[in-house]
Amino acid sequence: MKKFVNSPDTILRDALTGVAAAHPELSVDVERRFVTRADAPRPGKVGLVSGGGSGHEPLHAGFVGPGMLDAACPGEIFTSPVPDQMLGAASAVDSGFGVLFIVKNYTGDVMNFEMAAELAADDGLETASVLVNDDVAVQDSTFTAGRRGTGATLFVEKIAGALADQGADLAAVADIGRRVNASSRSFAIALTACTTPATGKPGFDLPSDEIEVGVGIHGEPGRSREKMRPASDLAAELVETVLDDLPPSSDSPAIVMLNGMGGTPLIELYVLYGEVSTRLEERGVRIARSLVGNYVTSLDMAGASLTVCHADDRMIELWDAPVRTPALRWGV
Amino acid sequence: MKKFVNSPDTILRDALTGVAAAHPELSVDVERRFVTRADAPRPGKVGLVSGGGSGHEPLHAGFVGPGMLDAACPGEIFTSPVPDQMLGAASAVDSGFGVLFIVKNYTGDVMNFEMAAELAADDGLETASVLVNDDVAVQDSTFTAGRRGTGATLFVEKIAGALADQGADLAAVADIGRRVNASSRSFAIALTACTTPATGKPGFDLPSDEIEVGVGIHGEPGRSREKMRPASDLAAELVETVLDDLPPSSDSPAIVMLNGMGGTPLIELYVLYGEVSTRLEERGVRIARSLVGNYVTSLDMAGASLTVCHADDRMIELWDAPVRTPALRWGV
């Protein structure tokens, strides 16, 4: 295994040191392991806190900033952060308006965020939670009861973040986050397995002519092992699976993300997006906004996921609102 | 080889189709193979045109937009675009104020851009060129006489683009582009070789415990084959090599890019940047601005390059100017 690390044991600390050096607009607590906006807490604003195992960068720390998250708590690679991190982050960004936890549906994350919410309540800090569970591939999987949370996390963080920026209260911010999640579906295909620094080996074996269809962002198994096929065929499978699970309503605008898993060149993502967008439109989806790139990754995995949010006009308005984070930035 | 392609023969066309679908703010001529701002030509503005082989995305099409390039001409993978593409792009963006070609120093690119300049002159279209040759690794290499052009291309495109946006004339825009190039140095390390769709095999053999130091963005050989080492050691080598070639002048501000080659997870880039930034500061570099991410890639190569521009205050001002492109966006 060749990776830019000093030691697998120090990767999170070392990466946070780098994030601090690269992004002076963020405040990085390397000891307590959370990242906040440098100007937190913002008076009169609900605080948005997310987090989860590392290895999915830029998720979540790359989405901290005005218009999106107030804080992110990264765990070790593919490992939930602990309640103390979440509580520390929540306390750092709470201005008395309460804190929203955005939680991807993995057993460890859910349990730890619940514990953090209890600890926060003991401190008189009000919290609410949005559980993200958009991955249609499987019910129950390694690490998960129910559906896994993947790409829609970005949509929830962006849209709820914009509403919080406008001064909405905790119930309203949580509500739109839940509605975005309920309107979103994802599905992923892996061409290769990822290699964690701790093990130094690919997480699963994938023959040179086979792909894992419905893979999770930690390399969890999907629906089937299939033969490699042209991009047009894979695009059709992505689109059909996502839309069959939640068909588009007539003429509602969609936000679409074609996401690379970390090891796929951008030129391939554009090839795939050309096919995906054509097929979405054939199925009656009106693509209002799109993102193509590496946003919710799985270390060095080659692969891609499609996330579609069947939005309403209000969600589009909030999507378009200014955002200034390391990985998503517009309007400012 | 598993890649998201329909066929190695159609990858450029298919990718351009995807770029068109993803970026309605760009105008993509799939037949003639160039990408322009949808609002080109801009009256009273020098047009900036760059281009080169594909496989380095987001370079160059990802840098087309207000504040940066007016057009990009992508060649086939690792292959220069042809003069007709460059002439087509130049004609599409010229408003009578002339066009600047930004050319990475590879023999094919240089020859074809020269030919395009002659064809443009025949059409009464004034052009100037900036040759980018920032890679300190080697003099002469596969595809190159002299130094290779790599990461500094982004700096030239951004800073010259900002000056053009302010209405400067062709000579002034070319001049600052040349000064940015002259003030910039790059050096790269590969952990793995990249695989082109056409060959389906890694471009070179690299044992599991060795790295290619001074590698080019097409996998051209570097200075030495060395043993893999911790990130702190590799950061020291990157910094020393770049600064030994062009030492910092006292207290001039630096723009620093730690660039991933396409297959390196972002968390590793942050680990490496933490080490790089510390060593730069130890050597007296005042880091004024920084970028960490995948900007000038080499398909799926795992690796990273460091580019340092010893800027002046005017360059920093132009760096900070608004830019709105698919891959670089701030201030708007």
HADDOCK unambig.tbl for C-alpha pairs under 7 A between the chains (distance, minus, plus):
assign (segid A and resid 1 and name CA) (segid B and resid 208 and name CA) 6.72 0.50 0.50
assign (segid A and resid 2 and name CA) (segid B and resid 191 and name CA) 6.30 0.50 0.50
assign (segid A and resid 2 and name CA) (segid B and resid 209 and name CA) 6.98 0.50 0.50
assign (segid A and resid 2 and name CA) (segid B and resid 228 and name CA) 6.94 0.50 0.50
assign (segid A and resid 3 and name CA) (segid B and resid 268 and name CA) 6.96 0.50 0.50
assign (segid A and resid 4 and name CA) (segid B and resid 230 and name CA) 6.80 0.50 0.50
assign (segid A and resid 4 and name CA) (segid B and resid 231 and name CA) 4.93 0.50 0.50
assign (segid A and resid 4 and name CA) (segid B and resid 268 and name CA) 5.17 0.50 0.50
assign (segid A and resid 4 and name CA) (segid B and resid 271 and name CA) 6.87 0.50 0.50
assign (segid A and resid 4 and name CA) (segid B and resid 272 and name CA) 6.20 0.50 0.50
assign (segid A and resid 5 and name CA) (segid B and resid 230 and name CA) 5.84 0.50 0.50
assign (segid A and resid 5 and name CA) (segid B and resid 231 and name CA) 4.95 0.50 0.50
assign (segid A and resid 5 and name CA) (segid B and resid 268 and name CA) 6.43 0.50 0.50
assign (segid A and resid 5 and name CA) (segid B and resid 271 and name CA) 6.37 0.50 0.50
assign (segid A and resid 6 and name CA) (segid B and resid 230 and name CA) 4.59 0.50 0.50
assign (segid A and resid 6 and name CA) (segid B and resid 231 and name CA) 5.11 0.50 0.50
assign (segid A and resid 6 and name CA) (segid B and resid 232 and name CA) 6.43 0.50 0.50
assign (segid A and resid 11 and name CA) (segid B and resid 271 and name CA) 6.86 0.50 0.50
assign (segid A and resid 14 and name CA) (segid B and resid 271 and name CA) 5.05 0.50 0.50
assign (segid A and resid 14 and name CA) (segid B and resid 274 and name CA) 6.70 0.50 0.50
assign (segid A and resid 15 and name CA) (segid B and resid 267 and name CA) 6.00 0.50 0.50
assign (segid A and resid 15 and name CA) (segid B and resid 270 and name CA) 4.88 0.50 0.50
assign (segid A and resid 15 and name CA) (segid B and resid 271 and name CA) 4.17 0.50 0.50
assign (segid A and resid 15 and name CA) (segid B and resid 274 and name CA) 6.93 0.50 0.50
assign (segid A and resid 17 and name CA) (segid B and resid 274 and name CA) 5.41 0.50 0.50
assign (segid A and resid 18 and name CA) (segid B and resid 270 and name CA) 4.62 0.50 0.50
assign (segid A and resid 18 and name CA) (segid B and resid 271 and name CA) 5.52 0.50 0.50
assign (segid A and resid 18 and name CA) (segid B and resid 273 and name CA) 5.20 0.50 0.50
assign (segid A and resid 18 and name CA) (segid B and resid 274 and name CA) 3.61 0.50 0.50
assign (segid A and resid 19 and name CA) (segid B and resid 270 and name CA) 5.96 0.50 0.50
assign (segid A and resid 21 and name CA) (segid B and resid 274 and name CA) 6.29 0.50 0.50
assign (segid A and resid 21 and name CA) (segid B and resid 277 and name CA) 6.89 0.50 0.50
assign (segid A and resid 22 and name CA) (segid B and resid 290 and name CA) 6.13 0.50 0.50
assign (segid A and resid 55 and name CA) (segid B and resid 267 and name CA) 6.67 0.50 0.50
assign (segid A and resid 57 and name CA) (segid B and resid 266 and name CA) 5.90 0.50 0.50
assign (segid A and resid 57 and name CA) (segid B and resid 267 and name CA) 6.28 0.50 0.50
assign (segid A and resid 58 and name CA) (segid B and resid 266 and name CA) 6.95 0.50 0.50
assign (segid A and resid 191 and name CA) (segid B and resid 2 and name CA) 6.30 0.50 0.50
assign (segid A and resid 208 and name CA) (segid B and resid 1 and name CA) 6.70 0.50 0.50
assign (segid A and resid 209 and name CA) (segid B and resid 2 and name CA) 6.98 0.50 0.50
assign (segid A and resid 228 and name CA) (segid B and resid 2 and name CA) 6.93 0.50 0.50
assign (segid A and resid 230 and name CA) (segid B and resid 4 and name CA) 6.78 0.50 0.50
assign (segid A and resid 230 and name CA) (segid B and resid 5 and name CA) 5.85 0.50 0.50
assign (segid A and resid 230 and name CA) (segid B and resid 6 and name CA) 4.60 0.50 0.50
assign (segid A and resid 231 and name CA) (segid B and resid 4 and name CA) 4.91 0.50 0.50
assign (segid A and resid 231 and name CA) (segid B and resid 5 and name CA) 4.94 0.50 0.50
assign (segid A and resid 231 and name CA) (segid B and resid 6 and name CA) 5.09 0.50 0.50
assign (segid A and resid 232 and name CA) (segid B and resid 6 and name CA) 6.41 0.50 0.50
assign (segid A and resid 262 and name CA) (segid B and resid 263 and name CA) 6.73 0.50 0.50
assign (segid A and resid 262 and name CA) (segid B and resid 265 and name CA) 5.88 0.50 0.50
assign (segid A and resid 263 and name CA) (segid B and resid 262 and name CA) 6.72 0.50 0.50
assign (segid A and resid 263 and name CA) (segid B and resid 263 and name CA) 4.51 0.50 0.50
assign (segid A and resid 263 and name CA) (segid B and resid 264 and name CA) 6.89 0.50 0.50
assign (segid A and resid 263 and name CA) (segid B and resid 300 and name CA) 6.26 0.50 0.50
assign (segid A and resid 264 and name CA) (segid B and resid 263 and name CA) 6.89 0.50 0.50
assign (segid A and resid 264 and name CA) (segid B and resid 300 and name CA) 6.35 0.50 0.50
assign (segid A and resid 265 and name CA) (segid B and resid 262 and name CA) 5.87 0.50 0.50
assign (segid A and resid 265 and name CA) (segid B and resid 299 and name CA) 5.15 0.50 0.50
assign (segid A and resid 265 and name CA) (segid B and resid 300 and name CA) 5.55 0.50 0.50
assign (segid A and resid 266 and name CA) (segid B and resid 57 and name CA) 5.91 0.50 0.50
assign (segid A and resid 266 and name CA) (segid B and resid 58 and name CA) 6.96 0.50 0.50
assign (segid A and resid 267 and name CA) (segid B and resid 15 and name CA) 5.99 0.50 0.50
assign (segid A and resid 267 and name CA) (segid B and resid 55 and name CA) 6.67 0.50 0.50
assign (segid A and resid 267 and name CA) (segid B and resid 57 and name CA) 6.28 0.50 0.50
assign (segid A and resid 268 and name CA) (segid B and resid 3 and name CA) 6.97 0.50 0.50
assign (segid A and resid 268 and name CA) (segid B and resid 4 and name CA) 5.18 0.50 0.50
assign (segid A and resid 268 and name CA) (segid B and resid 5 and name CA) 6.42 0.50 0.50
assign (segid A and resid 270 and name CA) (segid B and resid 15 and name CA) 4.86 0.50 0.50
assign (segid A and resid 270 and name CA) (segid B and resid 18 and name CA) 4.61 0.50 0.50
assign (segid A and resid 270 and name CA) (segid B and resid 19 and name CA) 5.96 0.50 0.50
assign (segid A and resid 271 and name CA) (segid B and resid 4 and name CA) 6.87 0.50 0.50
assign (segid A and resid 271 and name CA) (segid B and resid 5 and name CA) 6.36 0.50 0.50
assign (segid A and resid 271 and name CA) (segid B and resid 11 and name CA) 6.85 0.50 0.50
assign (segid A and resid 271 and name CA) (segid B and resid 14 and name CA) 5.04 0.50 0.50
assign (segid A and resid 271 and name CA) (segid B and resid 15 and name CA) 4.17 0.50 0.50
assign (segid A and resid 271 and name CA) (segid B and resid 18 and name CA) 5.52 0.50 0.50
assign (segid A and resid 272 and name CA) (segid B and resid 4 and name CA) 6.19 0.50 0.50
assign (segid A and resid 273 and name CA) (segid B and resid 18 and name CA) 5.18 0.50 0.50
assign (segid A and resid 274 and name CA) (segid B and resid 14 and name CA) 6.69 0.50 0.50
assign (segid A and resid 274 and name CA) (segid B and resid 15 and name CA) 6.93 0.50 0.50
assign (segid A and resid 274 and name CA) (segid B and resid 17 and name CA) 5.40 0.50 0.50
assign (segid A and resid 274 and name CA) (segid B and resid 18 and name CA) 3.60 0.50 0.50
assign (segid A and resid 274 and name CA) (segid B and resid 21 and name CA) 6.30 0.50 0.50
assign (segid A and resid 277 and name CA) (segid B and resid 21 and name CA) 6.90 0.50 0.50
assign (segid A and resid 290 and name CA) (segid B and resid 22 and name CA) 6.11 0.50 0.50
assign (segid A and resid 299 and name CA) (segid B and resid 265 and name CA) 5.15 0.50 0.50
assign (segid A and resid 300 and name CA) (segid B and resid 263 and name CA) 6.26 0.50 0.50
assign (segid A and resid 300 and name CA) (segid B and resid 264 and name CA) 6.34 0.50 0.50
assign (segid A and resid 300 and name CA) (segid B and resid 265 and name CA) 5.56 0.50 0.50
assign (segid A and resid 329 and name CA) (segid B and resid 329 and name CA) 6.56 0.50 0.50
assign (segid A and resid 329 and name CA) (segid B and resid 330 and name CA) 6.70 0.50 0.50
assign (segid A and resid 330 and name CA) (segid B and resid 329 and name CA) 6.71 0.50 0.50
assign (segid A and resid 330 and name CA) (segid B and resid 330 and name CA) 6.51 0.50 0.50
assign (segid A and resid 330 and name CA) (segid B and resid 332 and name CA) 6.38 0.50 0.50
assign (segid A and resid 331 and name CA) (segid B and resid 332 and name CA) 4.99 0.50 0.50
assign (segid A and resid 332 and name CA) (segid B and resid 330 and name CA) 6.39 0.50 0.50
assign (segid A and resid 332 and name CA) (segid B and resid 331 and name CA) 4.99 0.50 0.50
assign (segid A and resid 332 and name CA) (segid B and resid 332 and name CA) 4.97 0.50 0.50
